[in-house]
Amino acid sequence: MSFNGPIDESYPTPTAADQATLSHTRKGFKISARKLPISKSGPIDKMTEKLGIPVPEMIFGDNMVSIEHLESGWHLEFNAFDALDRVDKTDKNMLKVAYSSEWTKSRENTHDGIKEVVKPFDWSYSTDYKGTIVRGKDFTEDESEPIPIALLKRQDPILFFEEVVLYESELDDNGVSILSCKLRVMPNRMLLLCRLFMRLDDVLVRIRDTRIYVDFDTGKVIRDYTEREDAFDKVKKSLVFSGKLPNDLTIAMRDPNQIAHLIPEVKHTLESLVVP
């Protein structure tokens, strides 16, 4: 299911959306990023209704990043609605922790004396979202050619860089669940990282990364998806035993860049496509 455009037609206006969108075109590829304030109550209510689950406290429903090949029209986009639509809407993957019932209870609403109980869903807002193909062909499995890390490590000039948050929840002060996108464009290639970082204090740490690599010269697009997960205490111990102990362990546990390499990989897929 693709959510195209803001739910509330009054905000942002087309002009405001255009002004908030930054784009860079390189060798036939248009890379765009839009950053706007947290969604207002009207759009939030409508998004909640469409999704069938409550949205995170901080939802940036109009933010997005996209990659478009101008000649063929192929278009890949990352947005909050489609990401949340991939959150499990059953109790199958709910984290079974002591305060999960309290979390659900806190989100029970009463309107005109009628009690609306929140339906079971993955309240950690963990998503396996890999982006939305707005137009053009989809990726196919391809294990033959991983993302060329060596090329990305070169000191090429960065022509365009943006970081966009799609949603964030503090899980009732028990951790964090945040989905964000970061992209950088170099003269001959680009890399986009969409990362879910979910930390439930004293319970679990989960990182899900979608990397999109584009070779502007060949038109090759690679999508690398990785899931990492481990118990909170195990990650903390791994950080201590790594030999690179930071000054503040608590701060380090809140930074996915410092702990991602310490968390075991539980799933990995590699896909690709070539645009004309």
HELIX and SHEET records of a PDB file:
HELIX    1   1 PRO A   14  GLN A   19  1                                   6    
HELIX    2   2 SER A   41  LEU A   51  1                                  11    
HELIX    3   3 ALA A   80  LEU A   84  1                                   5    
HELIX    4   4 SER A  100  SER A  106  1                                   7    
HELIX    5   5 ILE A  149  LEU A  152  1                                   4    
HELIX    6   6 PHE A  232  PHE A  241  1                                  10    
HELIX    7   7 LEU A  249  MET A  253  1                                   5    
HELIX    8   8 PRO A  256  ILE A  259  1                                   4    
HELIX    9   9 ALA A  260  LEU A  262  5                                   3    
SHEET    1   A 5 THR A  21  ARG A  26  0                                        
SHEET    2   A 5 PHE A  29  ARG A  34 -1                                        
SHEET    3   A 5 MET A  64  HIS A  69 -1                                        
SHEET    4   A 5 HIS A  75  ASN A  79 -1                                        
SHEET    5   A 5 THR A 132  ARG A 135 -1                                        
SHEET    1   B 8 MET A  58  ILE A  59  0                                        
SHEET    2   B 8 PHE A 160  SER A 169 -1                                        
SHEET    3   B 8 GLY A 175  VAL A 185 -1                                        
SHEET    4   B 8 ARG A 189  LEU A 200 -1                                        
SHEET    5   B 8 LEU A 204  ASP A 215 -1                                        
SHEET    6   B 8 LYS A 220  ALA A 231 -1                                        
SHEET    7   B 8 GLU A 265  VAL A 274 -1                                        
SHEET    8   B 8 THR A 140  GLU A 141 -1                                        
SHEET    1   C 2 ASN A 109  HIS A 111  0                                        
SHEET    2   C 2 ILE A 114  GLU A 116 -1                                        
END                                                                             
